[in-house]
Amino acid sequence: MNENILKRFGHENLNTLEEFRGTVPTTENLCVEVYNILERGFRHAQIEKIRMEETMLNSFEYAGGREIRS
């Protein structure tokens, strides 16, 4: 987490990063990017979903397209 996520995205202007060239670095897109990085590189456990909270009223979850639809 520290090397692949926090050092990569923490305290950075996401608009300048290669990962978001051609897309807007919204919470939704950042969540998808973090999920994909962890799914590719983290073999000690299965990644079920990623949840990011911007505020108490604004959050996003991503489960690799396996989200439960209501």
Backbone bond lengths (Angstrom), bond angles and torsions (degrees), N, CA, C in turn:
res aa  C-N    CA-C-N  psi(-1)  N-CA   C-N-CA  omega(-1)  CA-C   N-CA-C  phi
1 M - - - 1.444 - - 1.525 111.06 -
2 N 1.306 116.44 -46.60 1.455 118.95 -176.47 1.527 111.67 -62.33
3 E 1.320 117.87 -49.38 1.461 121.58 -177.34 1.523 112.44 -71.43
4 N 1.317 116.43 -48.21 1.466 120.47 -171.31 1.519 114.93 -85.31
5 I 1.308 118.33 -21.57 1.467 120.25 -176.77 1.528 111.29 -118.57
6 L 1.320 117.46 -61.63 1.466 120.39 -173.19 1.525 113.08 -64.58
7 K 1.326 117.58 -46.77 1.466 119.34 179.58 1.528 111.28 -70.01
8 R 1.314 116.47 -29.14 1.460 120.98 -177.63 1.533 112.28 -75.74
9 F 1.339 117.26 -41.34 1.457 120.93 -172.53 1.528 114.22 -113.46
10 G 1.323 118.10 -19.87 1.459 121.00 -175.98 1.516 112.30 -67.63
11 H 1.315 116.43 134.12 1.466 123.65 176.63 1.528 112.15 55.84
12 E 1.317 116.33 36.23 1.460 122.04 178.76 1.518 110.01 -118.18
13 N 1.305 116.17 153.22 1.454 121.40 169.61 1.524 105.80 -82.29
14 L 1.316 116.71 102.58 1.465 121.15 -174.37 1.524 112.33 -60.42
15 N 1.322 117.22 -25.22 1.461 120.66 178.87 1.524 112.63 -63.89
16 T 1.327 117.76 -21.17 1.461 120.99 -176.94 1.522 113.16 -95.90
17 L 1.325 118.64 -3.94 1.463 121.63 -175.49 1.525 112.00 -86.01
18 E 1.311 115.04 145.13 1.466 122.23 -179.84 1.523 112.51 -56.36
19 E 1.322 117.56 -36.51 1.462 121.91 -178.13 1.527 112.47 -58.95
20 F 1.323 116.74 -26.88 1.459 120.57 -175.64 1.522 112.90 -112.54
21 R 1.314 116.03 16.22 1.462 119.08 173.97 1.522 107.29 -69.45
22 G 1.299 117.21 120.06 1.458 120.94 -179.67 1.515 113.96 93.51
23 T 1.347 117.66 -0.15 1.465 121.28 176.59 1.521 109.25 -144.52
24 V 1.289 116.26 158.03 1.466 121.23 179.33 1.538 108.80 -84.99
25 P 1.335 118.72 130.97 1.465 120.56 -178.51 1.530 112.90 -79.48
26 T 1.311 115.86 64.31 1.463 120.75 176.42 1.525 109.45 -73.96
27 T 1.312 116.38 168.67 1.465 120.15 175.00 1.517 110.31 -57.68
28 E 1.325 116.43 -39.35 1.463 120.61 179.66 1.526 111.06 -61.92
29 N 1.335 117.45 -47.02 1.459 120.49 -179.65 1.524 112.40 -69.28
30 L 1.319 117.78 -35.79 1.465 120.80 175.78 1.522 110.22 -65.05
31 C 1.304 117.24 -40.79 1.457 121.98 178.92 1.532 110.72 -61.47
32 V 1.315 117.52 -43.83 1.468 122.24 178.17 1.527 109.75 -63.04
33 E 1.320 117.59 -43.74 1.465 121.60 -179.68 1.530 111.28 -62.85
34 V 1.327 117.47 -44.89 1.470 121.53 178.43 1.521 110.06 -63.04
35 Y 1.319 117.58 -43.93 1.471 121.18 177.86 1.531 109.91 -57.22
36 N 1.312 117.00 -48.50 1.473 120.55 -177.57 1.522 111.97 -63.68
37 I 1.318 117.72 -40.52 1.466 120.99 177.91 1.529 110.10 -62.10
38 L 1.319 116.80 -47.00 1.463 120.11 -178.88 1.527 111.99 -67.52
39 E 1.315 117.01 -38.85 1.463 119.31 -179.77 1.531 111.46 -65.71
40 R 1.329 116.97 -37.76 1.475 120.96 179.05 1.522 112.12 -72.29
41 G 1.349 116.81 -39.41 1.445 118.86 -168.03 1.509 117.44 -109.57
42 F 1.296 118.75 -5.68 1.463 121.16 -175.78 1.520 108.83 -111.10
43 R 1.330 116.32 104.94 1.458 120.95 -174.10 1.527 114.07 -102.91
44 H 1.343 117.60 0.29 1.458 120.74 -176.54 1.527 112.75 -81.24
45 A 1.321 115.83 -15.37 1.463 120.62 179.51 1.522 108.08 -158.94
46 Q 1.305 115.82 163.26 1.456 120.62 177.49 1.534 108.88 -88.35
47 I 1.309 116.72 132.19 1.459 121.31 177.01 1.525 107.77 -80.87
48 E 1.323 116.58 119.29 1.462 121.00 179.70 1.521 111.27 -87.35
49 K 1.325 115.71 -50.21 1.463 120.10 177.78 1.518 109.27 -165.32
50 I 1.310 114.26 162.29 1.455 122.95 176.02 1.519 107.44 -116.71
51 R 1.321 116.80 136.87 1.469 121.59 176.52 1.517 108.00 -128.21
52 M 1.315 115.60 129.42 1.457 121.38 176.07 1.515 108.65 -122.59
53 E 1.318 114.90 137.70 1.458 120.86 178.47 1.519 109.10 -117.33
54 E 1.318 115.67 124.59 1.466 121.36 175.18 1.523 109.77 -86.76
55 T 1.320 114.96 -46.39 1.461 122.07 178.67 1.523 107.25 -140.69
56 M 1.325 116.69 179.63 1.465 119.71 177.91 1.529 111.55 -62.90
57 L 1.316 117.16 -25.18 1.455 121.22 -175.91 1.523 114.32 -108.27
58 N 1.325 117.66 -1.27 1.456 120.54 -176.41 1.529 110.37 -132.79
59 S 1.329 115.59 113.05 1.460 120.60 178.79 1.523 109.03 -145.57
60 F 1.337 115.78 168.01 1.450 121.74 179.59 1.520 108.74 -145.60
61 E 1.324 115.97 140.90 1.465 122.29 175.89 1.520 109.06 -123.21
62 Y 1.344 115.00 144.12 1.460 120.22 176.94 1.516 107.97 -137.79
63 A 1.329 115.49 132.62 1.472 121.53 -178.05 1.511 111.04 -126.86
64 G 1.323 116.84 35.55 1.458 120.54 176.11 1.526 114.15 66.87
65 G 1.321 116.88 27.15 1.455 120.54 -178.29 1.516 113.75 87.93
66 R 1.330 116.18 1.53 1.473 120.81 -179.94 1.526 112.22 -102.51
67 E 1.342 116.24 22.89 1.461 120.37 179.73 1.519 110.59 -64.24
68 I 1.298 115.54 147.68 1.457 121.17 176.42 1.527 107.94 -78.45
69 R 1.298 116.05 126.24 1.475 121.30 179.78 1.521 109.13 -99.53
70 S 1.313 116.84 136.85 1.469 119.10 178.76 1.508 110.67 -108.27
